[in-house]
């Protein structure tokens, strides 16, 4: 599996490796939402620092944002932190966030190359 999910007290930490693509993102999201703990998370950290390649397209990033807008009817307020050191992943993450925020509300986003700074942010 190209990701590992770690449940934390108030959220979820997802560590990705290998190729990051649409299927991987949807699979991780589904696994979180299908778990009873997913209904009460206050944050999600998506750590992409160990990915080897990115096969996600800009259109797919927008589609993920659209799907997450639907999810936000179940998870009204969460912080989404994306750890992205790869410039392609950082660009796609920014596109995803902008697409979500263009029509969605209730979720806060932060992208950084520092897991430590994002941990401080999700716990603030």
DAHU-V604202 format. One record per helix or strand of 2 or more residues. SS is the DSSP state (helix for helix, strand for strand). FROM is the first residue (numbers start at 1). TO is the last residue. If there is no record, write none. Layout:
SS FROM TO
SS FROM TO
This chain:
strand 3 7
strand 11 20
helix 22 34
helix 36 40
strand 43 54
helix 58 71
strand 78 83
helix 87 103
strand 107 112
helix 115 122
